[in-house]
């Protein structure tokens, strides 16, 4: 019997373990959200520890630049491989036999891994020239440290891609649990590197921890894939038409991903020419500001993407339009209050989370300046998510590449201009302007690609959301101003109260406003929560009855 990695005879038999089960969009969204909360909180706590141990210095600047050039690209490539594999897999499933699908899946995996291995080696060899291009700091010692850390992190590119392929296969079969759990190993590995290895290896201990984390991330889902009846087969089929098409799509998406990271890297590159700690401050600010947008993006949109691909493969354009509309509005209703909290309460949040050890008040002030300007940019980033997913399922990759190139050029020009007039704050401001422009162009492009596309109820809903957001901002500012005097002799408790009380009061104002204005999406969410609560109660009752039954 031949080994397989794609759909096999065991695929229709669903094991009882949740690791091996198919999940619906609702369940998968919840599971991914929980896993992403743990992953992002682990990464967030790790950044807090890094800030306390190393502060905002040239060492952290070097590590975060190396992290951006390797791990950040690897993480995004892991997610982006879905955009190549999942739509093609859904299309081929309808027209190919099981054996053909098996061979094509194996061949695609081997093609991508071979190209990744070659690219990783070339990247390692060319590292000194790459760092000279991306690091504006002329100090040779800083550049040497950055080169060494980046080289140490280079193997993560291969491990991330190998994990991304397994993840895409599992998600194609609507199995989300194993990939979600596996993604926790990277932040945990980084945290272990900070707490354990940095004592002996210094900042290089962080790199070792990340490499070990990516290796475990790749190894974890392997038994799950094999348990579903999939096994590895060494084939390439380099000239197969479908393999060539998937390889071509992968190249386009790789270009889009790299260009997207160049937009992020542009801020760090310009920051490396400013005062010491600027790169670290931007990194800490981005970590905090994008926490909720990334949770939404990688939970809701990842779980919806296989369904969107199936809708396109089956010609259900009207259903696709409804799904995109719903996701867009839900992202807006969640992201507006998050943006308000970051802008109004960002400084005490930075003090509470980061201002420990070597992270001094100067670093806190610098980080908050970036958060203020990043907040609206990440709101625009989250809102464009459903549109970007639509481009990929419709295979409009040429448009995405062209617009990504224009975005990079725009960002570089804006950074060059804004940093002269606004200094450090000009860097996150340039990013925000780029994301707003990107959102507008994405919306126009979707209307072009999907004839008759309209944002259903969007005008009324966003008017309600914006009015409620303004009322929330006023409530947050008034409440925060009333708590500026110390209410306790414990500094930590003062900070907690200055954050929690305004946040909760203003959130209450926001929700009440939405309810009074009869927001359709709020009522939809309330109805869903009631349904889920009743379903949970019924499951608990049936479980209790089954245990009591003799």
N, C-alpha and C positions, 0 to 999 in steps of 0.2 A: 504493500500500500504506500502511495506517495505522500510525503509530508506536505502540509499546506499551512498558509498563514492567513488566508482570507476565508470566505464563506465555505464551510465544509459541512459534512453530513451531520455533525453534532450541533449545528447552529440552531436548529429548530427546538432542541431540547433545552429548556431553560433551567439551570440548576437553582436550588433553593437559596443559596447565598446571595445577599444583596450585591456583592461584588460582581456577580455573574448575571444579574437580572437586567432586562430592559426597563427604562424608566420613561414616564410621560414628561411633557414639557414642564408641567407644574411641579411634579416631584423632583425632576432633575434640576430645576431652577433653585428649589429649596436646598437640595443637597450641595449644589455648586456654591450657593451663597454661603452656607455654613462652612464649607471647606475653604472658600476664599476669605471669609472673615478670619479664620484661624491662620491662614497663610499670611494675609496682610498684617494681622496683628503681630505675628511672629517676626515678620520683616520690620515692622514698626518698632517693636521692642528692641530688636537687634540694632536698629539705627540709634535708638536712645542709648544703648550700651556703648556703641561706637563713639557717640558724642561725648559720653562721660569719660571714656578711657582715653580717646585721642583728641577730643575737642574739635575745633575747626582749624586745622593746620595744613601744612603742605603735604603731610603724610596722608591725611584723609582726602585732600584734593587729588593726590595721585591715585589712591585706591578707587575713588568714585569715578574718575575718568576712565581707569582701566575696567571697572565694573560696567560702565556704560558701553564701552567698545566691545565687550565680550558677553557678559551675562545678560545685559538688557537686550542686545541683539538676539541672543539665544532664546530668551523668554518670548520675545515677539515672534521670532521665526517658528517657535513651537506652536503658537496659536495660529499663525498665518498658514501653516501647512494644511490646516483644515480647509482653507479656502480653495486649495487646489484639489485635495483628495476627496472631500465629502461630496461636492456637486458631481464630480466625475464618477464616483462610486455609485451614487444614486442613479445616474444615467446608464452606466454599464450594467447595473444590476437588472435593468429592464430589458436589455437586449443581448446579454451574453449568458452562456451556460455557466454553471457553478465552477467547472474546471477552468474555463477561460478567465473567469473573474479571479480565481485563486492565483493563476499564473501571473496575471497582470498586476495584482496587488504585490506579490513577491518581487516582480521585476521593478515596479515603481519604487519600492522601498530600497532595493539594492542600487538603483540608479542614483537616487537622492543621497544615500549614504556614501557612495563612491565619490560623488561630486563634493560633498561636505568634507570628506577626509582630505581630498586634494586642496580644497580651499583653506582648511585649517592649517595645513603644513605651510602653504604659501603665506598665510597671515602671520604665522610664527616667525618665519624667516625675514619678512619685510617689516617687523615690528619697529625697529629704530626709525625708519622713514615715516611710518604711520604716526608715531608719537610726535615727531617733529612737525607733522602737518596739523595735528589736532591739539597740541599743547603750545600755547603762546608764551609760556614761562621759559625764559632763556637760560635759567639756571641749569647747568649740566647735571648737578646732583639730583634735582627734581625730575628731570627727564629720564635719568638712569633708573631711579626708583619706579617711575611710571612704566618704563619698558619692562623691567623685571616682573612687576606685578601683573601686567597685561599678558606676558608670556606664560606666567604661572596659571592664569585663568583661561588660556587658549583652549585646552582640552574640553572645556565646558561647551564649546560650540558644537562639537560632535555628539556629546552626550545629550544635549538639549534636542538636537535634530532627531536622534534615535528615539528619544522619549516622545517627541512630537508625532512621529509616524505611528507608534503604538497607540498614542492617545487618539489620533484621527481614526484609526481602525475601530477602536472601542466606541467612540462617539458616533461613528457611522452606523453602528449597531445599537445606538441609543443606550449605551452603558457609560455612565458618567462618574460612578463612585470611585473606581480604582484610579483613574487619572487625577481626580480631585484630591484624593488622599496622597498620591505620589508627589504632587506639587508642594506638599508641606516639607519635604526633605531639604529643599534648597535653603529656605530661611533658617531652618533648624541647624543645618550644616554651618551656615554663616555665624549663627549665634554660638555654636560650639567652638568655632574658630576664634571668636572674640574672647570668650570666657576661658577657654582651655589652652589653645595653641598660641595665642598672642603673647603669653607670658614668656615663651621660649623663642618664638619666631618673629615677634613684633607684628607689624602690619601684614607681613607675608603669611602669618597664621590665618588671617581672614581668607586669603586666596585658597589655602589648602582646605579649609572648611567648606568653601563653596564647591570646589572640585569634588570632594567626597559626597556632598549633598546631591550634586547632579548625577553622579554615578548611581547612588541609591535610588534617585528618582526614576532613572531608566530601568533599574533592575526590578523595582516593586511590581509594575503591571505585567511583567513577563509571565509569571505563573497564571495570572488571570486570563491572559490571551491564550495560553496553552489549554487552560481549563475549558475555554469556550470552543475548543476543537481546532485551534490555529497553530501551525508549526512553521518553522522557517524552511525556505527552499532557495538554494543558490542559483538564481536565474537572472539574466539581464534583459533579454529581448530588446536590445537597444534600438532596433529599427521598426518595432511594432508601431503602427499609426497612433493607437491610443496612448502608448507610452511616450511617443514623441509629443503628442498634444499635452499630456500631463507634465512632461518635462518643460515644455515651453511655458505653460501656465505657471509652473513653479519658479521659472526664471523671472517672469514678470512680477510675481508676488514678492520674490526676494528683492527685486529692485525697489518695489513700493515700500517694503519693510525697512530696507537700508536707508532710503530717502526719508522715511518717517523718523528714524533714529538720528539722521543728520540734523533734522529740525531741532530735536532735543539737544543734540551735541553742540549745536551752534551756540546755544546759551552758555554751555560749560566752557567752550573754547574762548569766547569773548570774556567770560568771567575769569579765566586763568591769567588774563592780562591785568586784572584789577587787584585790589588788596587781598592779602592772604586770608583764606577762609571763604572766599566768594563762591567757589565751586561747591564747597561743602554746604554752605547756606542755601544755595539753589537746590541741592539734592535733598536736604532735610525738608525744605518748603514743599518741593514737588511730591515727596513721599506722603506728607500730611494732606496736601490739597487734592491729590488724586486718589486717596484711599477709597472714598465712596464711589467716584466715577468708575474706577477699575473694578470694584465689586459688582456694580451694575453691568458693566460691559462684558466681563468674563463669566458672569453667572447667567443673566437673562438672555444675552445675545448668543452665548455659546450653546445654551440649551435649545434656543429657537432655530439655530442655523440649520441643523439637519432637516427640520420641518420645512423651512424656507426652500431648501434645495429640492425636496420632494415636490413642493408646490410648483416650482419652475419646471421640473422634469415632467410633471403631469399636466402642465398648461393651466394651472389654477391661479391666474394672474390676479383676479379679484380677491381671492383669499389672501394672497401675498400682500396686497395693498392694505387689507384690513389689519393683518398682523403687524406690518410696519407702522401703521398709524397708532395702534394700541401701544406698542413698545415705545414709540417716540413720546407719546403723552405721559406714560408712566414714568419715563426717565425724567421728564420735566418736573412732574409733581414731587419727585423725591429730591432732585438736585437743587432746586431753588432754596429750600431751607438750609441745606448743607452749605451753599455759597454764602448765605447770610451769616451763619455761625462763624465761618472762617474769616470773613471780613471784619465782623464786629468783635469777636472774641478770640481772634487768632493769636494776639500777643500773650495773654495769660495762658492759652493752650500751649504755646511754645515754651513759656517759662516752666509750666508744670511738667511737660514731657521731656524737655531737653536740657534745661538749665541746671545741670549737675556736673560735678567734677570739673573737667577742663573746659566745659561749655559755658562761657561767661556771658554777662549781660550784653556785651557788644555783639556776640554771635546771635543772641536771641533777637535783638533789634534788626540785625541784617536778615535773619530768616523770616521775620514777620513782614518786612517790606516786600520780600518775594511772594509770600503767601497772599497778601492783599491783591497783588496784580495777577497771580496765577489763578485765583479762585474763579473768576469769570471765564478764563480760558479753558479750564477743565470742565466747566458747565457746558461750554460750546463743544468741547471734545466728546462729552457723554451724549449730547443730543444728536451728533452726527453719526453715532454708532449704527443705528438701524439703516441709514442710507448707505453707509460704507458696506454693510453686509449685503445689501441689495445689489450693489455693483458686482460683488464677487459671485453671487448666485446667478446673476444674469451674464456673467463672464465678460463684463465690460472693463477688462484689465488695461487696455490701451489708454482709456480715459483716465484711470487712476494713476497710471505712470506719468502721463503728461501733467496732470494737476499736481502730483507730488513734486515733480521737478519745479514747477512754478511756485509751489509753496516754499521749497528750500530757498529759491532765489529771493522770494519776497522776505523770508525770515532773515536771511543774511543782510539784505539791504536795510531792513528795519532795525536790526541789531546794530549795524554800523552807524545809523543815524541816531537812534534813541540813546545809545550808550554815551554819545558825545553830549547830548542835551540833558539827559536824566541820570547819567551814571549807572550805578548798579541796578536801580529799579527799571531802567529801560529794557533790560533783558527779558524779565517776565512779561513786561508790557508788550514787547514785540511778539512774544509767543501767543499772548491773548488775542492780539489783532489778527494774527495768522489763523488761529482756530475759528474766530468769528467769520472771517472771509471763507474759510474752508466749509463751514456749516452752510453758508448762503449758496455757495457753488454746488455743494452736494444736493441740496434741496432742488435747485434748478435742474441739475442733471437727472435726478430721479423723475422729474416731471417730463423730461425729454425721452428718457428710456422706457417709461411706463406711460403709455398714452392714456390721458384722462385721469392721471394720478392727482388726488386731492388729499389734503390733510383734514380728515373728517373731524369736526368739532374742535379743531385745533385753535381757531381764532378765539372762540368763546372761552375755551379751557385755559389758554395761556393768558388771556386778559384777567381771568379769575386768579390764576396762579401769581401773576405779577402784582396785582393789587394786594393779595394776601401776603406776598413777599415784602412789599413796602410796609404794611402794618406790622409784620414780624420784625423788620429792621428797627422800626421806631420803638417797639416794645423791648427789644434786646438792648438798644442804646440807653433807654430810660432806666431799665432795671440794672444794667451794668454800672451806670453813673451813680445810682443810689447805693452801690456796694463798694465804692472806691475806698471808703474808710474801713479800717480793720475791724472785723467782727469777732476776731479771735486772736489770741497771742501766738497761735501756731501758724507759721507762714504757709505751710502746705495746705491747711484747712481753709485759710483765706482764699488761696488760689482756686481750690475745688469749688467753694461757694460762689466765687466770682464767675466761674464758668457754668456750673450746674444750674443755678437759680435763673440767670438770664436766658440760658438755652431752653430750659423747660417752660418758663413763662412765655417766651416768644414762640416756641413750638406750639403751645396751646392756643395762642392767638392765631397762628397760621392755620391750624386744623379747624378751629371754630369758624374762621373766615371762609375757608373752603366749604364747610358744611352749610353755612348761612347763604352762600352764593350758589348752593346746589351744584357743586362740581361733580360732573358725571363720573370722572375717574375715581374720585374719592368714594363715591357711593358704590362703584364697581368693586373697589378694594375691600370696603366694609362687607359687602355681600359675599365676596370670596372668603374672607376671614370667617364669617358666620358659617358658610358651607363647610370649610375645613374643620372648624370647631365641632360641628355636628357629626361630621364623618369620624373625627377622632373619638368622640364620645361613643358612637356606635361600635367602633372597633374595640374600645375598652369594655363595653358591656358584653359584646360577643366573647371576648377573651375571658372575662370573669365567669360567664355562663359555661364556657367550655371547661374551665378548671373545676367548677362546682359539679359538673355532670359526672355521675359515677361511671 
